[in-house]
């Protein structure tokens, strides 16, 4: 009995030590307001605003792909930067017309908002973070429809904030690397562009397998309705090539943007 009690105490002590040694979360929604206040005061003055999208991703991939993926990638990017935290993901973006339905709105589960509503939302997220002491507010959009809006809002805020040390940054490099750069990398390894695709194909599916495999129905990996490309040969190993490239290049782009400030 005594030996069991000693073993239990040792395990509890070990678990507590492991928990204490774990690095603090980079996600704002995991922190208390005092923890965030102290992080800002100690030099964490960059906040990443991850922008996802809620849309169909073929018969084999979950509707929330963009939201889960951008959160995980933003977390890796914030960790690599060392002085950044990640805001909650924005899951609602322009996805096409409602009446008549266009683009991804033609499939169930897609949610679309007007462009002006989207831009106003990220604008006021940035304004909120400025109030709290952040100096660099970074927009990272995982969806193509958000890129112009992010740039427009960043330009507007930077013009208004010109006399302050605060800046907004639309890092389109993130999307370019996930959409085009990663695709070209796969093509350089012998995969044809028609297989790599631009939506729910080889590249898109492999990237999701590397980050959130639970979102992919591996028994349905084939071309289908709502798919551009062919996900048949998608693997997490191929996806990790994209993860590494996207994170490293986005970190470099953010550092460059902040240095210009």
TORLO-100714 format. One line per field, with one value per residue (C-alpha): residue in one letter; y, z, x. Coordinates in pm, 1 decimal. Layout:
BEGIN
r = (A,...) $
Y = (Y,...) $
Z = (Z,...) $
X = (X,...) $
This chain:
BEGIN
r = (X,X,X,X,X,X,X,X,X,X,X,X,X,X,X,X,X,X,X,X,X,X,X,X,X,X,X,X,X,X,X,X,X,X,X,X,X,X,X,X,X,X,X,X,X,X,X,X,X,X,X,X,X,X,X,X,X,X,X,X,X,X,X,X,X,X,X,X,X,X,X,X,X,X,X,X,X,X,X,X,X,X,X,X,X,X,X,X,X,X,X,X,X,X,X,X,X,X,X,X,X,X,X,X,X,X,X,X,X,X,X,X,X,X,X,X,X,X,X,X,X,X,X,X,X,X,X,X,X,X,X,X,X,X,X,X,X,X,X,X,X,X,X,X,X,X,X,X,X,X,X,X,X,X,X,X,X,X,X,X,X,X,X,X,X,X,X,X,X,X,X,X,X,X,X,X,X,X,X,X,X,X,X,X,X,X,X,X,X,X,X,X,X,X,X,X,X,X,X,X,X,X,X,X,X,X,X,X,X,X,X,X,X,X,X,X,X,X,X,X,X,X,X,X,X,X,X,X,X,X,X,X,X,X,X,X,X,X,X,X,X,X,X,X,X,X,X,X,X,X,X,X,X,X,X,X,X,X,X,X,X) $
Y = (0.0,240.2,161.5,233.3,565.2,662.4,568.5,772.4,1072.9,1044.3,1027.7,1332.3,1525.5,1424.7,1523.9,1859.4,1920.5,1836.3,2069.5,2348.2,2304.3,2319.8,2646.1,2879.4,2867.0,3109.9,3122.9,3426.9,3228.4,2995.3,3283.5,3490.0,3866.5,3911.8,3652.9,3831.3,4170.3,4039.8,3883.6,4216.3,4401.1,4156.5,4213.3,3995.1,4277.4,4090.5,3932.2,3708.7,3724.9,3389.0,3397.9,3071.3,3005.6,2765.4,2584.9,2249.9,2065.4,1774.1,1448.7,1351.6,1657.5,1835.7,2172.7,2332.6,2258.8,2621.3,2711.2,2422.8,2449.1,2823.0,2799.3,2526.5,2695.2,3032.4,2865.5,2725.9,3065.6,3247.3,2998.4,3047.5,3426.7,3404.9,3732.2,3664.4,3529.7,3408.5,3557.5,3339.9,3222.0,3411.7,3136.5,3357.4,3505.8,3590.2,3260.8,3363.8,3487.5,3345.9,3407.1,3249.4,3046.7,3081.4,2949.4,2718.4,2830.4,2569.3,2299.0,2251.8,2379.3,2676.3,3008.4,3338.8,3697.9,4025.3,4172.8,4488.6,4283.3,4077.1,4382.4,4561.2,4257.0,4227.1,4605.2,4616.9,4312.7,4507.0,4822.1,4619.5,4475.3,4822.5,4939.5,4656.8,4744.5,4533.5,4705.6,4465.9,4314.1,4041.6,3913.3,3554.8,3436.1,3068.1,3144.8,3317.1,3533.9,3721.2,3841.7,4169.8,4257.2,4199.0,4425.3,4697.0,4698.3,4700.5,4998.7,5186.6,5132.0,5207.0,5538.4,5625.8,5505.6,5663.4,5883.9,5588.4,5288.9,5046.8,4876.1,4624.4,4370.2,4164.4,3878.3,3744.4,3539.4,3289.3,3219.6,3231.0,2967.0,2740.1,2776.2,2820.7,2769.2,2435.2,2321.1,2404.5,2210.8,1900.7,1950.5,1962.5,1614.8,1475.9,1527.8,1684.9,2012.6,1841.2,1613.4,1879.2,2089.3,2408.0,2285.5,1953.9,1797.4,1641.9,1952.9,2068.8,1721.7,1636.7,1960.5,1876.8,1519.1,1658.7,1900.4,1753.9,1403.1,1360.0,1599.4,1370.2,1063.4,848.1,593.8,862.4,990.8,1030.2,1303.7,1410.8,1691.5,2010.9,1893.8,2055.0,1807.2,1447.4,1361.7,987.7,989.6,1245.4,1168.7,1340.3,1309.1,1522.4,1761.4,1812.6,1950.5,2221.4,2286.4,2344.8,2573.9,2775.9,2831.7,2928.3,3161.5,3325.5,3387.6,3552.7,3764.0,3881.5,3973.8,4166.6,4352.9,4446.8,4558.6,4798.6,4957.4) $
Z = (0.0,98.4,-224.3,-429.0,-250.9,-312.6,-680.2,-714.5,-548.1,-778.4,-1083.3,-970.0,-912.2,-1254.9,-1425.0,-1248.2,-1355.0,-1717.3,-1707.5,-1554.3,-1821.2,-2109.2,-2302.6,-2268.1,-2544.6,-2834.2,-2875.6,-2732.7,-2655.2,-2427.1,-2210.8,-1934.3,-1979.3,-1720.0,-1891.8,-2223.2,-2062.0,-1917.7,-2247.5,-2424.7,-2153.8,-2188.5,-2564.9,-2735.4,-2953.8,-3273.7,-3314.1,-3603.8,-3718.1,-3892.5,-4155.0,-4262.8,-4451.9,-4428.2,-4757.7,-4928.3,-4985.0,-5196.0,-5072.6,-4888.6,-4678.9,-4399.5,-4446.1,-4171.0,-4340.8,-4380.7,-4020.5,-3860.5,-4096.9,-4062.6,-3682.7,-3671.5,-3924.0,-3751.4,-3425.2,-3580.7,-3732.9,-3401.6,-3221.5,-3478.6,-3449.0,-3071.5,-2994.4,-3136.9,-3036.7,-3248.0,-3241.8,-3280.7,-3636.7,-3849.6,-4019.2,-4223.7,-4549.4,-4897.1,-5070.1,-5355.4,-5414.7,-5231.8,-5490.6,-5724.0,-5547.2,-5706.0,-5643.4,-5337.8,-5232.0,-5475.6,-5218.5,-4870.0,-4570.0,-4735.7,-4557.9,-4738.3,-4612.7,-4809.4,-4880.0,-4679.1,-4375.4,-4395.8,-4425.7,-4138.8,-3915.7,-3962.6,-3944.9,-3601.4,-3483.9,-3570.7,-3400.8,-3087.9,-3075.6,-3118.8,-2811.0,-2609.3,-2701.7,-3003.0,-3254.4,-3548.8,-3653.7,-3915.0,-4141.4,-4263.7,-4504.6,-4594.6,-4861.9,-5196.6,-5164.7,-4866.2,-5007.0,-5167.1,-4866.0,-4628.1,-4835.8,-4856.2,-4478.4,-4407.6,-4641.1,-4480.4,-4126.7,-4209.1,-4365.2,-4056.4,-3816.1,-4001.5,-3705.4,-3463.0,-3420.0,-3500.5,-3837.0,-4004.3,-4241.1,-4506.3,-4560.5,-4895.9,-4913.7,-4683.3,-4932.8,-5234.1,-5079.1,-4977.7,-5309.2,-5572.7,-5418.1,-5262.1,-5581.1,-5782.9,-5529.9,-5590.3,-5965.8,-5936.1,-5782.0,-6084.2,-5998.7,-6289.1,-6235.5,-6318.7,-6016.8,-5783.5,-5845.1,-5681.2,-5452.1,-5265.1,-5501.9,-5420.6,-5266.2,-5064.9,-4929.0,-4847.2,-4652.8,-4447.1,-4387.6,-4242.6,-4009.0,-3924.7,-4066.6,-3887.0,-4141.2,-4436.1,-4533.3,-4667.8,-4813.3,-5050.6,-5201.9,-5564.3,-5801.7,-5741.7,-5738.7,-5595.3,-5650.8,-5869.8,-5902.6,-5788.1,-5417.9,-5480.9,-5394.0,-5112.6,-4809.0,-4488.1,-4600.5,-4906.7,-4687.6,-4450.7,-4740.4,-4770.3,-4396.9,-4371.8,-4676.8,-4576.8,-4219.3,-4304.6,-4590.0,-4398.6,-4097.9,-4330.3,-4493.4,-4155.7,-4033.8,-4353.9,-4323.4,-3961.1,-4048.0,-4306.2,-4031.3) $
X = (0.0,280.8,469.9,158.1,108.2,470.0,436.7,118.2,280.9,580.1,352.3,155.6,478.3,609.0,281.9,284.9,645.9,563.3,262.1,470.6,739.1,492.1,517.1,218.0,-39.3,-5.3,-384.3,-560.6,-874.4,-673.5,-545.8,-700.3,-705.0,-429.4,-211.7,-256.4,-190.1,135.5,239.6,189.6,383.0,672.4,705.2,444.2,318.7,229.8,-112.2,-209.4,-571.6,-635.8,-909.2,-1064.9,-1385.3,-1676.6,-1727.6,-1764.8,-1439.2,-1549.8,-1707.2,-1386.1,-1295.2,-1482.4,-1648.4,-1437.9,-1104.0,-996.6,-1078.9,-891.7,-597.4,-538.2,-553.4,-290.1,-62.1,-100.1,-0.7,315.1,394.3,339.5,561.3,836.6,812.0,843.3,664.5,319.2,-19.7,-310.2,-660.6,-971.7,-1033.6,-1284.1,-1491.5,-1726.2,-1595.9,-1731.1,-1812.7,-2043.2,-2395.4,-2695.5,-2966.1,-2898.8,-2626.0,-2283.4,-1931.9,-1923.7,-2270.9,-2400.0,-2317.3,-2469.5,-2274.6,-2107.6,-2165.4,-2116.4,-2109.6,-2096.7,-1754.3,-1822.4,-1930.4,-1612.6,-1389.1,-1560.8,-1517.8,-1142.8,-1105.4,-1263.0,-1071.2,-754.6,-883.5,-958.8,-609.0,-459.6,-649.8,-493.7,-136.2,-47.6,179.1,160.7,-170.2,-125.8,-403.2,-353.9,-621.4,-652.3,-910.9,-866.2,-1176.5,-1031.6,-701.4,-814.3,-1026.2,-737.0,-513.0,-779.5,-831.7,-457.1,-407.7,-696.3,-570.3,-207.9,-311.9,-513.2,-242.0,50.1,147.4,141.6,374.0,91.0,56.6,-173.9,-21.6,-200.8,42.8,-74.1,246.9,75.7,-201.7,27.7,252.8,-36.0,-218.7,51.0,393.6,308.8,140.4,451.2,659.3,448.1,468.5,848.1,825.1,644.3,278.3,85.2,-96.3,-424.0,-374.6,-236.0,-547.2,-664.8,-942.7,-970.6,-716.6,-379.5,-222.8,-522.3,-597.3,-235.3,-195.9,-504.0,-385.3,-62.4,-238.5,-579.3,-619.9,-952.3,-1105.2,-1029.4,-1234.1,-953.0,-1197.2,-1329.5,-1005.1,-1102.2,-1217.1,-1574.4,-1824.5,-1678.5,-1319.3,-1053.6,-769.1,-734.4,-684.0,-631.6,-260.4,-275.7,-58.0,46.9,408.7,337.1,139.9,430.5,632.9,370.0,350.5,724.5,732.3,426.4,542.7,900.9,808.0,523.9,747.5,999.6,726.7,593.2,941.6,1002.8,671.5,742.5,1094.6,948.8,743.5) $
